[in-house]
Amino acid sequence: MPPSGTALAEQKRPRLALVEPPPPRVVDVALWYGERSGGIRTYLDAKVAWASRSGAVEHHLVVPGREHRTDGSLHEVRAVTVVAANGYRIPFDRWRCWRGAAWIVTAWLLVPPLRRLGYESEADRIVSSLATAALRHGLREYYNPLTGAGEGARRFGMATLLLELL
């Protein structure tokens, strides 16, 4: 038999409790955060310490590192060393944006100043590599920096800028 209306009214109703909202999440992505770097690292390390002490924000720091790893709120992305003295690293993954001069458009911007500054052999090597890739794989948006394989858009119109570099 179901309880009467009076019995229901006498039962304790659950009380709603206020729940504190989580702190805002802040993510800093810092390319120039080297193992022995200066100002940027000093600033971000102080920010991490403040966030940890105060609890005012949930702070995460994404930086280049020796390998992919996460340690608490520090997230390292595998990267290659570019300056050994301070430990600067550049994330390099053939499927990500960093492709160096494997973009013909980038080479078109880079090669003429290289030649004007006397870096003729470096400029010729860039043009030769891209011309070889274009002959093998057609005019593509960009080329894999490790294999030379054409990637991205096919019959990419801006790739015709290579003709100006030959």
Residue pairs with C-beta under 8 A, 6 or more apart in sequence:
3 11
22 58
23 55
23 56
23 57
23 58
24 57
24 58
25 57
25 58
25 59
25 60
26 51
26 57
26 58
26 59
26 60
27 59
27 60
27 61
27 62
28 44
28 47
28 59
28 60
28 61
28 62
29 62
29 63
30 40
30 41
30 44
30 61
30 62
30 63
31 64
31 90
31 91
32 40
32 88
33 40
33 41
33 44
33 61
33 63
33 64
34 41
34 83
34 86
34 87
34 88
34 89
35 86
35 87
36 85
36 86
36 87
37 86
37 87
37 88
38 86
44 61
47 59
48 59
48 61
48 73
48 74
50 56
51 57
51 58
51 59
51 73
52 59
52 73
58 73
59 73
60 73
60 74
60 75
61 73
61 74
61 75
62 75
62 76
62 77
63 74
63 75
63 76
63 77
64 76
64 77
64 78
64 79
64 88
64 89
64 90
64 91
65 76
65 77
65 78
65 79
65 89
66 76
66 78
66 79
66 89
67 76
67 78
68 76
68 77
68 78
69 75
69 76
70 76
77 91
78 91
78 93
79 89
79 90
79 91
79 92
80 89
80 90
80 92
81 87
81 88
81 89
82 88
82 89
82 90
90 98
91 98
92 98
94 144
94 145
94 146
99 142
99 143
99 144
99 145
100 106
100 145
101 107
101 110
101 126
101 129
101 130
102 130
102 133
102 142
102 143
102 144
102 145
103 141
103 142
103 143
104 130
104 134
104 139
104 142
104 156
104 158
104 159
104 161
104 162
105 158
105 159
105 161
107 126
107 127
107 130
107 161
107 162
107 165
108 161
108 162
108 164
108 165
110 123
110 126
111 123
111 126
111 127
111 165
114 120
114 122
114 123
114 126
115 123
127 162
127 165
127 166
129 148
130 143
130 162
130 165
131 162
131 166
132 148
133 140
133 143
133 148
133 149
133 150
134 140
134 143
134 150
134 159
134 162
136 148
136 150
137 143
137 148
137 149
137 150
138 150
138 154
138 155
139 154
139 155
139 156
139 157
139 159
139 160
139 162
140 150
140 151
140 152
140 153
140 154
140 156
140 159
141 151
141 152
141 153
141 156
141 159
142 151
142 152
143 149
143 150
143 151
144 150
144 151
